[in-house]
Each structure stands twice: as C-alpha cells, then as structure tokens.
Amino acid sequence: AVKTLQEKGELNATYATLAIGILVMQDIFAVVFLTVSTGKVPEWYAIGLFALPLLRPLFYKLLDKVGHGEMLVLFGIFFALVVGAGLFELVGMKPDLGALILGMMLAAHRKASELSKSLFNMKELFLVCFFLNIGLSASLSLTGIALALLFIVLLPIKGLLYFLTINHFKFRVRT
C-alpha cells in the first residue's frame, strides 16, 4: 500500500497518513500477538531490554559514523537482524519484535530516511520471508482452520470498526 501511495505521490494526503498509521498499528499488534502466541515465557534477564533506550545515543553515533551507500545498507541489515532479532531471540522473545523495536529507536535519527530508502528494495524480500516464516512455523490442525474461518468471519466487523472510528474523529467517510 505504501509503495502504491508513493508511486502516486500521495504519501502526504490525509487518507495516506491514516492508512499508514493503521498499517503500523496492525504490524505492532501482529508482532505482539506472535510473541504471546508462542506460549513461551522470556528468560528472566529479558528485563534488561528495558535499558535499550539508554543505548540510543550509542546507536546514533554508530549510524553517524557509518557513512552512505553500501555501508549504510549493511548497517541496517546488521542492526535489524543481528542486534535486534538476535538479541531478542537470545532472551527468549520473538526476533521480529526486536527488529521492530530497534527500528523504531532509529526512526528519529536524521539518517533514518536515507536508511529507509536504502533498504526499501530489500523490504519486499524480507516481507516474503517474514510471512513464509509464519507459515512454516504453524502446523495445520482442525483448531487452526476453525480459528482462520472465525477471523475471516470477523473481517467485516473490523471494517465496520474502522468506519466508525474514522467517522467518530470527524473525517469524511471517503477518507
């Protein structure tokens, strides 16, 4: 959706901002759901992850020293996969959540936009890998099929909730 909006040059439109906000919130809830759905309790030392915001100045200095071009791409991949995903997996949490949180920590940096543009082409590949990972980790069972059917039935309710929420905040329905 973001790629389509970008191609049309409509990223700054009100409806685009709302759509991107909804997609980001869905991603956050999906990652939290995937974390909780594993049924595993993180290690006791996972509490140390709350200290990550204290490391933000260090992460910013590293990003400043990286430069541009290929080194920036390598930094982004290393930071997401090794630091983010690896650290969270080490403490018994979903690696996807680690990559998301560390990405959010870098979002306010002045090079974040350049890093995002550098990694944009790889995003498609990583997105396919993400959903492939989800599909391969799930086992097909009667309960899973019933749950999937329930979610399909609930989809119109989700649309109705979006409609009511947007209407409540005085946006036009066409938005």
C-alpha positions in Angstrom: 0.0 0.0 0.0 2.8 2.4 0.9 4.6 1.7 -2.4 1.4 2.5 -4.3 0.9 5.7 -2.4 4.5 6.7 -3.0 4.3 6.0 -6.8 1.2 8.2 -7.0 2.9 10.9 -4.9 0.1 10.8 -2.3 2.1 10.0 0.8 1.2 13.3 2.4 -2.5 13.0 1.8 -4.8 12.7 4.8 -6.1 9.3 3.8 -2.5 8.0 3.2 -1.4 9.1 6.6 -4.4 7.4 8.2 -3.7 4.2 6.1 -0.1 4.1 7.1 -1.0 4.7 10.8 -3.4 1.8 10.7 -0.9 -0.5 9.0 1.8 0.4 11.6 -0.6 -0.3 14.4 -1.6 -3.6 12.8 2.1 -4.6 12.5 2.7 -3.8 16.1 -0.3 -5.8 17.3 0.7 -8.7 15.0 4.2 -8.8 16.4 2.8 -8.7 20.0 0.3 -11.4 19.1 3.0 -13.6 17.6 5.1 -13.1 20.7 2.3 -14.0 23.1 1.1 -16.9 20.9 4.3 -18.8 21.3 3.4 -19.7 24.9 7.0 -19.4 26.0 8.0 -17.2 28.8 11.0 -15.0 28.1 14.2 -15.5 30.2 14.5 -13.6 33.4 17.2 -11.4 32.0 14.9 -10.1 29.3 14.1 -7.3 31.8 17.4 -5.9 30.6 15.8 -5.0 27.3 14.2 -2.0 29.1 17.7 -0.5 29.1 17.8 -0.3 25.3 16.6 3.3 25.2 19.6 4.2 27.2 21.8 2.9 24.3 20.1 5.1 21.8 22.9 7.7 21.8 25.4 4.9 21.1 23.3 3.7 18.2 23.0 7.2 16.8 26.8 7.6 17.0 27.3 4.4 15.1 24.8 5.4 12.5 26.6 8.8 12.1 29.9 7.1 11.5 28.6 4.5 9.0 28.5 6.9 6.1 26.4 6.3 3.0 25.8 3.8 0.3 26.6 0.1 0.9 27.8 0.6 4.4 24.5 2.2 5.4 22.6 -0.8 3.9 24.9 -3.3 5.7 24.5 -1.4 9.0 20.7 -1.5 8.6 20.7 -5.2 7.9 23.2 -5.9 10.7 21.3 -3.8 13.1 17.9 -5.4 12.4 19.0 -9.0 12.1 21.9 -9.3 14.5 21.3 -6.7 17.1 17.5 -6.5 17.1 16.4 -10.0 16.1 19.4 -11.8 17.6 19.2 -10.0 21.0 15.5 -10.6 21.4 15.9 -14.3 20.4 18.7 -14.6 22.9 16.4 -13.6 25.7 13.5 -15.9 24.5 11.4 -13.4 22.7 10.3 -13.2 19.0 13.1 -11.9 16.8 10.6 -9.9 14.8 9.7 -7.8 17.8 13.4 -7.0 18.3 13.9 -5.8 14.8 10.8 -3.7 15.0 11.7 -2.1 18.3 15.3 -1.3 17.3 14.0 0.1 14.0 11.7 2.4 16.0 14.6 3.5 18.1 16.4 4.7 15.0 13.4 6.3 13.4 14.1 9.8 14.9 17.7 9.9 13.6 18.5 12.3 10.8 19.7 9.5 8.6 16.6 7.3 9.1 15.0 8.5 5.9 18.2 7.7 3.9 18.4 4.3 5.6 14.8 3.6 4.9 15.2 4.4 1.2 18.4 2.3 1.0 16.6 -0.7 2.5 13.3 -0.2 0.6 14.1 -2.7 -2.2 15.1 -5.4 0.2 11.9 -4.8 2.2 9.9 -6.8 -0.3 12.2 -9.8 0.1 12.1 -9.6 3.9 8.3 -9.3 3.9 8.0 -12.5 1.9 10.5 -14.2 4.2 8.5 -13.0 7.3 5.2 -14.5 6.1 7.0 -17.6 4.9 8.4 -17.9 8.4 5.0 -17.6 9.9 3.5 -20.1 7.6 6.3 -22.6 8.2 6.1 -22.3 12.0 2.4 -23.0 12.1 1.1 -26.6 12.0 -2.2 -27.3 10.2 -4.8 -28.5 12.6 -8.6 -28.5 12.9 -8.4 -25.9 15.6 -6.2 -23.7 13.3 -8.6 -24.0 10.4 -11.6 -23.1 12.7 -9.7 -20.1 14.0 -8.8 -19.0 10.5 -12.5 -19.3 9.5 -13.5 -17.3 12.6 -11.1 -14.5 11.6 -12.5 -14.4 8.1 -16.0 -14.0 9.5 -14.8 -11.2 11.8 -13.2 -9.2 8.9 -16.3 -7.2 8.1 -16.6 -6.2 11.8 -13.0 -4.9 11.5 -14.0 -2.8 8.5 -17.1 -1.5 10.4 -14.8 -0.6 13.4 -12.5 1.4 11.1 -15.5 3.1 9.6 -16.9 4.1 13.0 -13.5 5.2 14.3 -12.8 7.4 11.3 -16.4 8.8 11.4 -16.0 9.5 15.1 -12.9 11.7 14.5 -14.9 13.7 12.0 -13.2 12.5 8.9 -15.2 12.1 5.8 -16.3 8.6 5.0 -14.4 8.8 1.7 -11.2 9.3 3.6 
